[in-house]
Each structure stands twice: as structure tokens, then as C-alpha cells.
Amino acid sequence: MNTQDRDSLIDIYFERLNPLLPIVDEATFRNTERKPQLLVFAMCLVASRDQKARRYLRFLESPEPLTQRAFASRVYASLRWGVQMGRERDKINLIQILALMSLYSEGPEGTVDSSMHLSQAIHHGQTIGLHLGRSSGHGGSQTRLFWALWVLSNFNASLNGRPRQILDLDIGLKLDEAYEISAPGTRILLAISQLLTRIIGLYQPTAALDITGIEEDYESFENILDRCGAWDLESNVITSLEIYYHGVAIISHRARATSRPLLPTPSSLRQELSALQIVTILRHISPKNLVPLPLIPYGISLAVSTFYNQLRSARSHIKRIAAREHIDSCVQALEQLSEWSQPAKNMALLGRKALDQVAAVTISPELRRTSRLHAGPAEWRPAGPPHHQIDQAGLQQHNASASLAGQQPHPDGGLSGFDIAYDELMDMDAVFGDFLNMNLPDFGLPFQ
């Protein structure tokens, strides 16, 4: 890659990404005459996802810019080879490289490799004592690097269903001091990660089965902005962090198939409202303008799972109509993010498939179970083989025929008044239900 393109990508990295996750100290990097090649590649890898980076995604032998996915794939392959060959000996540089590589996930083993890179970064950090605060002579840069690893450790636990790799009892640093030396965007991520630390406890093997969520003392996003002095951040940065906040809020309620509460709880209401807030945001801002970090498609995907559960369990046909519309809005956003995010593409495919299968009820009366007038709650039956494959064109043709015959098509896809727990959707139930369970990785695995 030529010098101009490389420098432009580095500028994008420091402008858009490093203020949130201060993995690389900008002053140290800029003042280093001979830049570490693998670190430069890692920064370009992460920056390549940004909308502003498109024109710089080329190599010397290819004058025309590559797609975001093609460029990132080549850079990642070079990085992986270089790390495996031991091309970087400096521990701090190696930690930074591995941490940045953990933000990349592509292919069948993408989530596994992402977790592995982060594990290696944390391992090397513990080897040199980052968690003990041995960085007084580095202007706080190594302390900020450690807390970036801490944020990523919590995120990896929720995204990939892994145990946390940095436990609070093992940390010799004070979180309050991290707020003091961090930029406003980083402070917000620290605050969200504090909430996530509490939430992860709901999904640990030893968690009490009768506790279904965080019901008290849950800080609002606006209060976090006030506390972190972050109202002056760019609006798209605040919006990006808000999507992540609401994604975390969604999993603050752990829905269990065997214990559906008769009355709403604070955590279940929070889950529903946070999903609604995500879809509201997506109707007012292009997903391509958001900060290109994996926490964005993760938050949107959690909203899809929430709306899918509403679609399957709600008795109100109005709520079902709304749930379908919300799923469609989220899927459209994920389809845009799929240009650089494989997990976003996976969940978009799942969401679109779920919508198509739900639509099949309209033209497949035999898929409808007993009328709601004579049945209890929707049944949850074992998955069976699919009986019908209905495309969107068939659905439109059926609706048109119904109109010509004087019949009014069902606005909710024919779901009103019927138990929709038919076999076609059982696989979807498993996928979306498991996605809300952090004990069960992976992100969109069926389509990888």
C-alpha cells in the first residue's frame, strides 16, 4: 500500500476509533521514526471498515480500491502470518496488534480466532504486569491500554459466550483513575462495561435460576453521558455508543423458556424499551455513519432477537405487526453493515429468513395451529422437518388473489388469532433464543 493511502487510514483510525478504545498511544506512535509494520497493518485493518476509508483501500498492484471485505481479508492474512512467524518482538506492540486483530471476525472460525487473539493479548499484558500498574513512566498510555483490554474482555464474554479473562480481584489498578486519564468516549465504554460485568453474572453456570435480570440500580445512558462529560462528542459517536448501551441493556434480562413471568419486571421492560430505542435510532441515522466496531452489529442483532421473541409470543396482533416491522428495519441496517461485518451478514440472513417463514402463514393455512379462542399460550414444540418453502413472490400473489376475491389480506401476515408455533420456525426459535444466552456462542454461527 502506498504511503498516502496508509497515512490516510492511520488518520481515520486515530480520529474515529482510538478515542473510544485507546489501544495505541497516538503521541508515541507519531513520534516513532520507524513505525512497526504489523501495528500499521493492524490499524489499517480496523480503519478500513469506516465509510471514509473506501477510497484508500488499495495496494500497489491494484490501483482501483478494493471492497472493504476484500481489503480486510488480505491485510488480516498478512497480519496473522506475521504474528505466527514472530515478526514482532516488542511486547507492547504485540499486545496492540493482537487486540486490534480481535476486532476482526470473518469465516467459519472467525469468532474463535477473535477470542484467541484477545486471549493472547491479555496473556502478554499479564506477563509484563499491565494489570498491576507498572506504567508510571509512560504517561498513562499502558494503563489506558490495559483498560481497553478489560473492555474487550467483557465484550468478548457477551459476544462470543466466553468466560471473562480479566477478573476484578486480579486488577491492581483503580477504575476511578481510569476515568480521570481517559477521553469521554472511553469513559462511556468503561461505564457500559461496568454494567456488563454485573450482567455477565446472570449467565454464569452458578447463577441462581430464580433471578431473571438486573432489577435495581441500572444507570441510564443519559446519566452516563453526564457523569462522563461526553455531551460534546460527535453525534454519530454518541449514537454508536448508545446502540451498544441498549444492546447490553437487552441482555440485562435473561428470559428463560421455563419461567415466563406473568407480570413485567424492570429488566424485561428495559429489554423491550431498549430494543425499541435501537430501532428508533436506525430510522434516523444511516448505519454506515456509525463507528465501525463490532459492538454495533451486536447491539442491533440483540434487538432482532428481542423482536423475534415478541413476534412469537405476543397475543396482540398489533404487537406482532410492529415486531415484524422492527425486525425488518434492523435487518436492513445489518445488511448495510454486512459490507464489512460477517456477523452482521449472518444475522441479517437469519432475520430475513425468519420474516419469510412467518410470511408463509398467510398462504399456508395448514401451518396455523388451533385458534387462540380455544387454545392456551403458544406452544413450544420440538423442531420438525420443514413442510413448505414459500417465497415472497408467492406471498404477494396470494394477497393479490385475496383482494380480487373480496377478501382482506391479514395485515399481520395471517398470524392474528392463531398459534404460530409451527414447525417451520422451530430452528429460528433455537437460534434467536440462544443468541440472547451468553452461555451459548456463537454470533450467527449457522451461516458462517
LUMNUTOR-478664 format. One record per residue (C-alpha): chain; residue number from 1; x, y, z. Coordinates in pm, whole numbers. Layout:
@c=A | k=NUM | u=X | v=Y | w=Z
...
***
This chain:
@c=A | k=1 | u=0 | v=0 | w=0
@c=A | k=2 | u=134 | v=343 | w=-86
@c=A | k=3 | u=233 | v=591 | w=182
@c=A | k=4 | u=-56 | v=831 | w=120
@c=A | k=5 | u=-325 | v=564 | w=150
@c=A | k=6 | u=-158 | v=416 | w=457
@c=A | k=7 | u=-130 | v=753 | w=631
@c=A | k=8 | u=-493 | v=834 | w=548
@c=A | k=9 | u=-610 | v=509 | w=707
@c=A | k=10 | u=-398 | v=578 | w=1015
@c=A | k=11 | u=-554 | v=923 | w=1044
@c=A | k=12 | u=-901 | v=766 | w=1025
@c=A | k=13 | u=-804 | v=519 | w=1295
@c=A | k=14 | u=-693 | v=790 | w=1537
@c=A | k=15 | u=-990 | v=1012 | w=1453
@c=A | k=16 | u=-1269 | v=754 | w=1474
@c=A | k=17 | u=-1161 | v=451 | w=1674
@c=A | k=18 | u=-875 | v=519 | w=1913
@c=A | k=19 | u=-1070 | v=783 | w=2112
@c=A | k=20 | u=-1306 | v=501 | w=2216
@c=A | k=21 | u=-1058 | v=216 | w=2257
@c=A | k=22 | u=-715 | v=373 | w=2325
@c=A | k=23 | u=-516 | v=69 | w=2221
@c=A | k=24 | u=-240 | v=271 | w=2050
@c=A | k=25 | u=-94 | v=584 | w=2206
@c=A | k=26 | u=-105 | v=845 | w=1930
@c=A | k=27 | u=181 | v=1063 | w=2056
@c=A | k=28 | u=415 | v=767 | w=2092
@c=A | k=29 | u=320 | v=632 | w=1750
@c=A | k=30 | u=356 | v=967 | w=1572
@c=A | k=31 | u=695 | v=1032 | w=1732
@c=A | k=32 | u=835 | v=692 | w=1639
@c=A | k=33 | u=1051 | v=732 | w=1331
@c=A | k=34 | u=1035 | v=368 | w=1224
@c=A | k=35 | u=675 | v=256 | w=1259
@c=A | k=36 | u=615 | v=-113 | w=1347
@c=A | k=37 | u=490 | v=-264 | w=1021
@c=A | k=38 | u=248 | v=-514 | w=1173
@c=A | k=39 | u=100 | v=-249 | w=1400
@c=A | k=40 | u=44 | v=-23 | w=1099
@c=A | k=41 | u=-133 | v=-309 | w=921
@c=A | k=42 | u=-349 | v=-377 | w=1227
@c=A | k=43 | u=-455 | v=-13 | w=1248
@c=A | k=44 | u=-536 | v=-12 | w=875
@c=A | k=45 | u=-738 | v=-332 | w=920
@c=A | k=46 | u=-967 | v=-172 | w=1176
@c=A | k=47 | u=-985 | v=165 | w=998
@c=A | k=48 | u=-1078 | v=2 | w=665
@c=A | k=49 | u=-1434 | v=-52 | w=787
@c=A | k=50 | u=-1506 | v=319 | w=814
@c=A | k=51 | u=-1709 | v=485 | w=542
@c=A | k=52 | u=-1435 | v=746 | w=490
@c=A | k=53 | u=-1176 | v=476 | w=418
@c=A | k=54 | u=-1324 | v=338 | w=96
@c=A | k=55 | u=-1104 | v=530 | w=-146
@c=A | k=56 | u=-784 | v=428 | w=32
@c=A | k=57 | u=-840 | v=51 | w=23
@c=A | k=58 | u=-588 | v=-46 | w=-241
@c=A | k=59 | u=-247 | v=-199 | w=-280
@c=A | k=60 | u=39 | v=-103 | w=-507
@c=A | k=61 | u=-52 | v=-368 | w=-765
@c=A | k=62 | u=-422 | v=-270 | w=-767
@c=A | k=63 | u=-482 | v=98 | w=-848
@c=A | k=64 | u=-860 | v=62 | w=-804
@c=A | k=65 | u=-993 | v=47 | w=-446
@c=A | k=66 | u=-1095 | v=-295 | w=-320
@c=A | k=67 | u=-1412 | v=-373 | w=-130
@c=A | k=68 | u=-1391 | v=-338 | w=245
@c=A | k=69 | u=-1412 | v=-713 | w=292
@c=A | k=70 | u=-1151 | v=-798 | w=27
@c=A | k=71 | u=-905 | v=-541 | w=162
@c=A | k=72 | u=-950 | v=-651 | w=522
@c=A | k=73 | u=-913 | v=-1018 | w=429
@c=A | k=74 | u=-574 | v=-959 | w=266
@c=A | k=75 | u=-447 | v=-740 | w=548
@c=A | k=76 | u=-562 | v=-988 | w=812
@c=A | k=77 | u=-392 | v=-1277 | w=632
@c=A | k=78 | u=-63 | v=-1083 | w=632
@c=A | k=79 | u=-105 | v=-995 | w=999
@c=A | k=80 | u=-177 | v=-1350 | w=1102
@c=A | k=81 | u=126 | v=-1482 | w=916
@c=A | k=82 | u=348 | v=-1212 | w=1065
@c=A | k=83 | u=235 | v=-1284 | w=1421
@c=A | k=84 | u=275 | v=-1659 | w=1378
@c=A | k=85 | u=627 | v=-1609 | w=1242
@c=A | k=86 | u=720 | v=-1395 | w=1542
@c=A | k=87 | u=789 | v=-1084 | w=1335
@c=A | k=88 | u=708 | v=-853 | w=1628
@c=A | k=89 | u=924 | v=-889 | w=1938
@c=A | k=90 | u=818 | v=-583 | w=2135
@c=A | k=91 | u=556 | v=-690 | w=2388
@c=A | k=92 | u=356 | v=-367 | w=2387
@c=A | k=93 | u=342 | v=-360 | w=2008
@c=A | k=94 | u=238 | v=-725 | w=2004
@c=A | k=95 | u=-39 | v=-664 | w=2258
@c=A | k=96 | u=-170 | v=-376 | w=2050
@c=A | k=97 | u=-159 | v=-581 | w=1729
@c=A | k=98 | u=-343 | v=-876 | w=1882
@c=A | k=99 | u=-605 | v=-653 | w=2045
@c=A | k=100 | u=-679 | v=-488 | w=1711
@c=A | k=101 | u=-691 | v=-826 | w=1536
@c=A | k=102 | u=-953 | v=-939 | w=1789
@c=A | k=103 | u=-1190 | v=-680 | w=1643
@c=A | k=104 | u=-1190 | v=-871 | w=1312
@c=A | k=105 | u=-1410 | v=-1176 | w=1256
@c=A | k=106 | u=-1454 | v=-1350 | w=922
@c=A | k=107 | u=-1527 | v=-1703 | w=809
@c=A | k=108 | u=-1626 | v=-2022 | w=994
@c=A | k=109 | u=-1360 | v=-1978 | w=1263
@c=A | k=110 | u=-1392 | v=-1600 | w=1290
@c=A | k=111 | u=-1528 | v=-1584 | w=1643
@c=A | k=112 | u=-1282 | v=-1847 | w=1763
@c=A | k=113 | u=-987 | v=-1660 | w=1615
@c=A | k=114 | u=-1112 | v=-1329 | w=1754
@c=A | k=115 | u=-1129 | v=-1473 | w=2106
@c=A | k=116 | u=-788 | v=-1634 | w=2063
@c=A | k=117 | u=-623 | v=-1306 | w=1960
@c=A | k=118 | u=-771 | v=-1128 | w=2261
@c=A | k=119 | u=-660 | v=-1410 | w=2491
@c=A | k=120 | u=-306 | v=-1378 | w=2360
@c=A | k=121 | u=-310 | v=-1001 | w=2404
@c=A | k=122 | u=-430 | v=-1035 | w=2765
@c=A | k=123 | u=-174 | v=-1310 | w=2830
@c=A | k=124 | u=114 | v=-1091 | w=2714
@c=A | k=125 | u=-27 | v=-797 | w=2910
@c=A | k=126 | u=-31 | v=-1001 | w=3229
@c=A | k=127 | u=323 | v=-1120 | w=3157
@c=A | k=128 | u=453 | v=-763 | w=3169
@c=A | k=129 | u=222 | v=-663 | w=3456
@c=A | k=130 | u=-18 | v=-426 | w=3280
@c=A | k=131 | u=-287 | v=-521 | w=3532
@c=A | k=132 | u=-59 | v=-419 | w=3821
@c=A | k=133 | u=2 | v=-62 | w=3705
@c=A | k=134 | u=369 | v=-79 | w=3612
@c=A | k=135 | u=339 | v=204 | w=3362
@c=A | k=136 | u=409 | v=522 | w=3554
@c=A | k=137 | u=681 | v=620 | w=3309
@c=A | k=138 | u=460 | v=604 | w=3001
@c=A | k=139 | u=221 | v=893 | w=3058
@c=A | k=140 | u=-66 | v=658 | w=3136
@c=A | k=141 | u=-65 | v=501 | w=2788
@c=A | k=142 | u=-11 | v=149 | w=2918
@c=A | k=143 | u=-281 | v=198 | w=3180
@c=A | k=144 | u=-523 | v=304 | w=2908
@c=A | k=145 | u=-416 | v=1 | w=2705
@c=A | k=146 | u=-498 | v=-227 | w=2998
@c=A | k=147 | u=-846 | v=-82 | w=3043
@c=A | k=148 | u=-907 | v=-119 | w=2669
@c=A | k=149 | u=-826 | v=-489 | w=2712
@c=A | k=150 | u=-1065 | v=-501 | w=3008
@c=A | k=151 | u=-1345 | v=-354 | w=2796
@c=A | k=152 | u=-1273 | v=-604 | w=2520
@c=A | k=153 | u=-1265 | v=-892 | w=2768
@c=A | k=154 | u=-1618 | v=-810 | w=2887
@c=A | k=155 | u=-1739 | v=-759 | w=2532
@c=A | k=156 | u=-1588 | v=-1090 | w=2422
@c=A | k=157 | u=-1769 | v=-1264 | w=2707
@c=A | k=158 | u=-2105 | v=-1135 | w=2590
@c=A | k=159 | u=-2045 | v=-1163 | w=2215
@c=A | k=160 | u=-1869 | v=-1499 | w=2195
@c=A | k=161 | u=-2002 | v=-1673 | w=2506
@c=A | k=162 | u=-1660 | v=-1694 | w=2673
@c=A | k=163 | u=-1564 | v=-1655 | w=3038
@c=A | k=164 | u=-1423 | v=-1318 | w=3134
@c=A | k=165 | u=-1044 | v=-1322 | w=3106
@c=A | k=166 | u=-973 | v=-1030 | w=3340
@c=A | k=167 | u=-1131 | v=-1061 | w=3684
@c=A | k=168 | u=-1166 | v=-755 | w=3907
@c=A | k=169 | u=-994 | v=-925 | w=4200
@c=A | k=170 | u=-678 | v=-964 | w=3991
@c=A | k=171 | u=-652 | v=-596 | w=3897
@c=A | k=172 | u=-408 | v=-374 | w=4084
@c=A | k=173 | u=-538 | v=-57 | w=3919
@c=A | k=174 | u=-832 | v=159 | w=4026
@c=A | k=175 | u=-1115 | v=210 | w=3781
@c=A | k=176 | u=-1177 | v=563 | w=3912
@c=A | k=177 | u=-827 | v=659 | w=3798
@c=A | k=178 | u=-902 | v=519 | w=3453
@c=A | k=179 | u=-1189 | v=767 | w=3419
@c=A | k=180 | u=-953 | v=1052 | w=3506
@c=A | k=181 | u=-698 | v=974 | w=3232
@c=A | k=182 | u=-943 | v=867 | w=2961
@c=A | k=183 | u=-1123 | v=1057 | w=2686
@c=A | k=184 | u=-1503 | v=1098 | w=2716
@c=A | k=185 | u=-1578 | v=822 | w=2465
@c=A | k=186 | u=-1361 | v=576 | w=2655
@c=A | k=187 | u=-1530 | v=673 | w=2981
@c=A | k=188 | u=-1866 | v=577 | w=2833
@c=A | k=189 | u=-1731 | v=238 | w=2729
@c=A | k=190 | u=-1590 | v=190 | w=3079
@c=A | k=191 | u=-1930 | v=271 | w=3230
@c=A | k=192 | u=-2112 | v=31 | w=2997
@c=A | k=193 | u=-1854 | v=-237 | w=3076
@c=A | k=194 | u=-1921 | v=-190 | w=3446
@c=A | k=195 | u=-2288 | v=-265 | w=3378
@c=A | k=196 | u=-2189 | v=-561 | w=3165
@c=A | k=197 | u=-1977 | v=-702 | w=3449
@c=A | k=198 | u=-2292 | v=-726 | w=3661
@c=A | k=199 | u=-2496 | v=-871 | w=3376
@c=A | k=200 | u=-2246 | v=-1145 | w=3295
@c=A | k=201 | u=-2317 | v=-1288 | w=3641
@c=A | k=202 | u=-2670 | v=-1375 | w=3524
@c=A | k=203 | u=-2527 | v=-1615 | w=3267
@c=A | k=204 | u=-2257 | v=-1788 | w=3469
@c=A | k=205 | u=-2307 | v=-2160 | w=3543
@c=A | k=206 | u=-2355 | v=-2086 | w=3913
@c=A | k=207 | u=-2623 | v=-1819 | w=3857
@c=A | k=208 | u=-2945 | v=-1864 | w=4055
@c=A | k=209 | u=-3227 | v=-1983 | w=3831
@c=A | k=210 | u=-3488 | v=-1764 | w=4001
@c=A | k=211 | u=-3304 | v=-1441 | w=3914
@c=A | k=212 | u=-3401 | v=-1326 | w=3566
@c=A | k=213 | u=-3242 | v=-985 | w=3546
@c=A | k=214 | u=-3085 | v=-675 | w=3696
@c=A | k=215 | u=-3388 | v=-515 | w=3858
@c=A | k=216 | u=-3235 | v=-225 | w=4056
@c=A | k=217 | u=-2967 | v=42 | w=4027
@c=A | k=218 | u=-2933 | v=32 | w=3649
@c=A | k=219 | u=-2779 | v=357 | w=3524
@c=A | k=220 | u=-2943 | v=534 | w=3230
@c=A | k=221 | u=-2746 | v=630 | w=2920
@c=A | k=222 | u=-2813 | v=999 | w=2973
@c=A | k=223 | u=-2676 | v=977 | w=3325
@c=A | k=224 | u=-2364 | v=807 | w=3190
@c=A | k=225 | u=-2317 | v=1092 | w=2942
@c=A | k=226 | u=-2349 | v=1344 | w=3225
@c=A | k=227 | u=-2109 | v=1159 | w=3451
@c=A | k=228 | u=-1853 | v=1116 | w=3172
@c=A | k=229 | u=-1881 | v=1474 | w=3044
@c=A | k=230 | u=-1948 | v=1338 | w=2697
@c=A | k=231 | u=-2227 | v=1553 | w=2556
@c=A | k=232 | u=-1983 | v=1734 | w=2326
@c=A | k=233 | u=-1885 | v=1418 | w=2138
@c=A | k=234 | u=-1988 | v=1390 | w=1774
@c=A | k=235 | u=-2348 | v=1281 | w=1743
@c=A | k=236 | u=-2266 | v=966 | w=1546
@c=A | k=237 | u=-2018 | v=860 | w=1816
@c=A | k=238 | u=-2278 | v=912 | w=2090
@c=A | k=239 | u=-2532 | v=723 | w=1881
@c=A | k=240 | u=-2290 | v=434 | w=1828
@c=A | k=241 | u=-2227 | v=406 | w=2200
@c=A | k=242 | u=-2600 | v=433 | w=2271
@c=A | k=243 | u=-2669 | v=132 | w=2048
@c=A | k=244 | u=-2411 | v=-67 | w=2242
@c=A | k=245 | u=-2561 | v=53 | w=2571
@c=A | k=246 | u=-2908 | v=-64 | w=2469
@c=A | k=247 | u=-2769 | v=-395 | w=2344
@c=A | k=248 | u=-2620 | v=-454 | w=2688
@c=A | k=249 | u=-2950 | v=-346 | w=2846
@c=A | k=250 | u=-3131 | v=-610 | w=2641
@c=A | k=251 | u=-2928 | v=-891 | w=2798
@c=A | k=252 | u=-2977 | v=-743 | w=3145
@c=A | k=253 | u=-3295 | v=-953 | w=3137
@c=A | k=254 | u=-3240 | v=-1324 | w=3094
@c=A | k=255 | u=-3555 | v=-1478 | w=2954
@c=A | k=256 | u=-3587 | v=-1845 | w=3042
@c=A | k=257 | u=-3807 | v=-2082 | w=2843
@c=A | k=258 | u=-3929 | v=-2246 | w=3163
@c=A | k=259 | u=-4013 | v=-1929 | w=3354
@c=A | k=260 | u=-4207 | v=-1667 | w=3164
@c=A | k=261 | u=-4310 | v=-1402 | w=3420
@c=A | k=262 | u=-4680 | v=-1329 | w=3440
@c=A | k=263 | u=-4606 | v=-968 | w=3526
@c=A | k=264 | u=-4338 | v=-750 | w=3367
@c=A | k=265 | u=-4024 | v=-679 | w=3566
@c=A | k=266 | u=-3795 | v=-375 | w=3543
@c=A | k=267 | u=-3542 | v=-579 | w=3345
@c=A | k=268 | u=-3798 | v=-720 | w=3100
@c=A | k=269 | u=-3940 | v=-371 | w=3039
@c=A | k=270 | u=-3586 | v=-240 | w=2996
@c=A | k=271 | u=-3520 | v=-511 | w=2739
@c=A | k=272 | u=-3826 | v=-419 | w=2536
@c=A | k=273 | u=-3769 | v=-44 | w=2556
@c=A | k=274 | u=-3400 | v=-75 | w=2465
@c=A | k=275 | u=-3485 | v=-277 | w=2156
@c=A | k=276 | u=-3737 | v=-9 | w=2059
@c=A | k=277 | u=-3476 | v=261 | w=2113
@c=A | k=278 | u=-3232 | v=83 | w=1882
@c=A | k=279 | u=-3486 | v=60 | w=1601
@c=A | k=280 | u=-3581 | v=426 | w=1656
@c=A | k=281 | u=-3216 | v=527 | w=1620
@c=A | k=282 | u=-3184 | v=326 | w=1298
@c=A | k=283 | u=-3475 | v=517 | w=1146
@c=A | k=284 | u=-3294 | v=847 | w=1194
@c=A | k=285 | u=-2931 | v=770 | w=1112
@c=A | k=286 | u=-2756 | v=565 | w=846
@c=A | k=287 | u=-2576 | v=263 | w=995
@c=A | k=288 | u=-2282 | v=340 | w=766
@c=A | k=289 | u=-2216 | v=659 | w=964
@c=A | k=290 | u=-2174 | v=473 | w=1292
@c=A | k=291 | u=-1835 | v=388 | w=1438
@c=A | k=292 | u=-1727 | v=62 | w=1268
@c=A | k=293 | u=-1678 | v=-153 | w=1576
@c=A | k=294 | u=-1836 | v=-500 | w=1623
@c=A | k=295 | u=-2039 | v=-376 | w=1919
@c=A | k=296 | u=-2273 | v=-201 | w=1670
@c=A | k=297 | u=-2398 | v=-509 | w=1479
@c=A | k=298 | u=-2403 | v=-693 | w=1811
@c=A | k=299 | u=-2648 | v=-444 | w=1964
@c=A | k=300 | u=-2870 | v=-445 | w=1655
@c=A | k=301 | u=-2870 | v=-825 | w=1644
@c=A | k=302 | u=-2986 | v=-841 | w=2005
@c=A | k=303 | u=-3274 | v=-614 | w=1909
@c=A | k=304 | u=-3365 | v=-855 | w=1627
@c=A | k=305 | u=-3374 | v=-1144 | w=1873
@c=A | k=306 | u=-3593 | v=-944 | w=2112
@c=A | k=307 | u=-3844 | v=-852 | w=1843
@c=A | k=308 | u=-3849 | v=-1209 | w=1716
@c=A | k=309 | u=-3940 | v=-1333 | w=2063
@c=A | k=310 | u=-4217 | v=-1073 | w=2075
@c=A | k=311 | u=-4342 | v=-1189 | w=1737
@c=A | k=312 | u=-4360 | v=-1548 | w=1856
@c=A | k=313 | u=-4512 | v=-1489 | w=2199
@c=A | k=314 | u=-4737 | v=-1183 | w=2168
@c=A | k=315 | u=-5114 | v=-1236 | w=2167
@c=A | k=316 | u=-5186 | v=-888 | w=2031
@c=A | k=317 | u=-5184 | v=-885 | w=1650
@c=A | k=318 | u=-5085 | v=-515 | w=1661
@c=A | k=319 | u=-4776 | v=-605 | w=1858
@c=A | k=320 | u=-4696 | v=-875 | w=1605
@c=A | k=321 | u=-4727 | v=-631 | w=1318
@c=A | k=322 | u=-4493 | v=-390 | w=1497
@c=A | k=323 | u=-4246 | v=-668 | w=1576
@c=A | k=324 | u=-4228 | v=-769 | w=1210
@c=A | k=325 | u=-4170 | v=-409 | w=1105
@c=A | k=326 | u=-3898 | v=-365 | w=1367
@c=A | k=327 | u=-3723 | v=-684 | w=1259
@c=A | k=328 | u=-3728 | v=-562 | w=900
@c=A | k=329 | u=-3576 | v=-225 | w=1000
@c=A | k=330 | u=-3297 | v=-396 | w=1194
@c=A | k=331 | u=-3230 | v=-644 | w=914
@c=A | k=332 | u=-3197 | v=-360 | w=663
@c=A | k=333 | u=-2940 | v=-195 | w=890
@c=A | k=334 | u=-2748 | v=-520 | w=931
@c=A | k=335 | u=-2748 | v=-570 | w=554
@c=A | k=336 | u=-2572 | v=-235 | w=518
@c=A | k=337 | u=-2318 | v=-326 | w=787
@c=A | k=338 | u=-2257 | v=-662 | w=621
@c=A | k=339 | u=-2022 | v=-490 | w=376
@c=A | k=340 | u=-1757 | v=-509 | w=647
@c=A | k=341 | u=-1909 | v=-733 | w=915
@c=A | k=342 | u=-1956 | v=-1107 | w=865
@c=A | k=343 | u=-2158 | v=-1138 | w=1189
@c=A | k=344 | u=-2392 | v=-864 | w=1065
@c=A | k=345 | u=-2438 | v=-1055 | w=740
@c=A | k=346 | u=-2510 | v=-1375 | w=933
@c=A | k=347 | u=-2781 | v=-1216 | w=1148
@c=A | k=348 | u=-2930 | v=-1031 | w=850
@c=A | k=349 | u=-2972 | v=-1365 | w=672
@c=A | k=350 | u=-3130 | v=-1518 | w=980
@c=A | k=351 | u=-3366 | v=-1225 | w=1026
@c=A | k=352 | u=-3469 | v=-1224 | w=661
@c=A | k=353 | u=-3530 | v=-1600 | w=672
@c=A | k=354 | u=-3743 | v=-1564 | w=984
@c=A | k=355 | u=-3954 | v=-1293 | w=819
@c=A | k=356 | u=-4003 | v=-1509 | w=509
@c=A | k=357 | u=-4107 | v=-1809 | w=715
@c=A | k=358 | u=-4352 | v=-1606 | w=922
@c=A | k=359 | u=-4499 | v=-1470 | w=599
@c=A | k=360 | u=-4566 | v=-1828 | w=488
@c=A | k=361 | u=-4850 | v=-1849 | w=741
@c=A | k=362 | u=-5059 | v=-1623 | w=518
@c=A | k=363 | u=-5069 | v=-1870 | w=231
@c=A | k=364 | u=-5028 | v=-2196 | w=424
@c=A | k=365 | u=-5337 | v=-2237 | w=644
@c=A | k=366 | u=-5223 | v=-2584 | w=748
@c=A | k=367 | u=-4928 | v=-2422 | w=924
@c=A | k=368 | u=-5165 | v=-2246 | w=1162
@c=A | k=369 | u=-5239 | v=-2435 | w=1478
@c=A | k=370 | u=-5553 | v=-2414 | w=1688
@c=A | k=371 | u=-5739 | v=-2088 | w=1716
@c=A | k=372 | u=-5648 | v=-1864 | w=2008
@c=A | k=373 | u=-6011 | v=-1877 | w=2110
@c=A | k=374 | u=-5969 | v=-2245 | w=2203
@c=A | k=375 | u=-5602 | v=-2264 | w=2294
@c=A | k=376 | u=-5377 | v=-2157 | w=2573
@c=A | k=377 | u=-5041 | v=-1986 | w=2532
@c=A | k=378 | u=-4837 | v=-2053 | w=2219
@c=A | k=379 | u=-4684 | v=-2398 | w=2234
@c=A | k=380 | u=-4311 | v=-2463 | w=2206
@c=A | k=381 | u=-4281 | v=-2791 | w=2020
@c=A | k=382 | u=-3969 | v=-2986 | w=1916
@c=A | k=383 | u=-3827 | v=-2889 | w=1581
@c=A | k=384 | u=-3951 | v=-3090 | w=1287
@c=A | k=385 | u=-3866 | v=-3102 | w=917
@c=A | k=386 | u=-3993 | v=-2807 | w=712
@c=A | k=387 | u=-4308 | v=-2874 | w=515
@c=A | k=388 | u=-4325 | v=-2570 | w=288
@c=A | k=389 | u=-4092 | v=-2323 | w=126
@c=A | k=390 | u=-4279 | v=-2007 | w=34
@c=A | k=391 | u=-4112 | v=-1719 | w=-145
@c=A | k=392 | u=-4202 | v=-1353 | w=-126
@c=A | k=393 | u=-4345 | v=-1353 | w=-479
@c=A | k=394 | u=-4590 | v=-1626 | w=-380
@c=A | k=395 | u=-4697 | v=-1423 | w=-79
@c=A | k=396 | u=-4766 | v=-1116 | w=-294
@c=A | k=397 | u=-4957 | v=-1327 | w=-547
@c=A | k=398 | u=-5176 | v=-1473 | w=-271
@c=A | k=399 | u=-5253 | v=-1130 | w=-126
@c=A | k=400 | u=-5345 | v=-1002 | w=-471
@c=A | k=401 | u=-5576 | v=-1302 | w=-526
@c=A | k=402 | u=-5738 | v=-1247 | w=-189
@c=A | k=403 | u=-5807 | v=-884 | w=-274
@c=A | k=404 | u=-5964 | v=-975 | w=-608
@c=A | k=405 | u=-6185 | v=-1227 | w=-431
@c=A | k=406 | u=-6308 | v=-960 | w=-193
@c=A | k=407 | u=-6106 | v=-1090 | w=98
@c=A | k=408 | u=-5888 | v=-858 | w=301
@c=A | k=409 | u=-5529 | v=-987 | w=348
@c=A | k=410 | u=-5421 | v=-1013 | w=708
@c=A | k=411 | u=-5203 | v=-708 | w=792
@c=A | k=412 | u=-5002 | v=-915 | w=1038
@c=A | k=413 | u=-4923 | v=-1192 | w=789
@c=A | k=414 | u=-5218 | v=-1407 | w=891
@c=A | k=415 | u=-5094 | v=-1451 | w=1245
@c=A | k=416 | u=-5386 | v=-1286 | w=1421
@c=A | k=417 | u=-5583 | v=-1527 | w=1639
@c=A | k=418 | u=-5363 | v=-1830 | w=1574
@c=A | k=419 | u=-5089 | v=-2017 | w=1750
@c=A | k=420 | u=-4781 | v=-1956 | w=1536
@c=A | k=421 | u=-4566 | v=-2224 | w=1696
@c=A | k=422 | u=-4549 | v=-2428 | w=1377
@c=A | k=423 | u=-4255 | v=-2646 | w=1285
@c=A | k=424 | u=-4111 | v=-2415 | w=1019
@c=A | k=425 | u=-3996 | v=-2168 | w=1285
@c=A | k=426 | u=-3854 | v=-2405 | w=1543
@c=A | k=427 | u=-3499 | v=-2372 | w=1412
@c=A | k=428 | u=-3539 | v=-1994 | w=1428
@c=A | k=429 | u=-3658 | v=-2023 | w=1788
@c=A | k=430 | u=-3341 | v=-2207 | w=1880
@c=A | k=431 | u=-3113 | v=-1960 | w=1703
@c=A | k=432 | u=-3269 | v=-1640 | w=1834
@c=A | k=433 | u=-3324 | v=-1780 | w=2181
@c=A | k=434 | u=-2964 | v=-1896 | w=2205
@c=A | k=435 | u=-2834 | v=-1562 | w=2081
@c=A | k=436 | u=-2976 | v=-1399 | w=2393
@c=A | k=437 | u=-2795 | v=-1657 | w=2606
@c=A | k=438 | u=-2429 | v=-1569 | w=2654
@c=A | k=439 | u=-2351 | v=-1926 | w=2759
@c=A | k=440 | u=-2407 | v=-2041 | w=2403
@c=A | k=441 | u=-2171 | v=-1899 | w=2139
@c=A | k=442 | u=-2152 | v=-1809 | w=1852
@c=A | k=443 | u=-2268 | v=-1496 | w=1673
@c=A | k=444 | u=-2471 | v=-1608 | w=1370
@c=A | k=445 | u=-2293 | v=-1944 | w=1354
@c=A | k=446 | u=-2539 | v=-2126 | w=1122
@c=A | k=447 | u=-2447 | v=-1905 | w=828
@c=A | k=448 | u=-2070 | v=-1888 | w=876
***
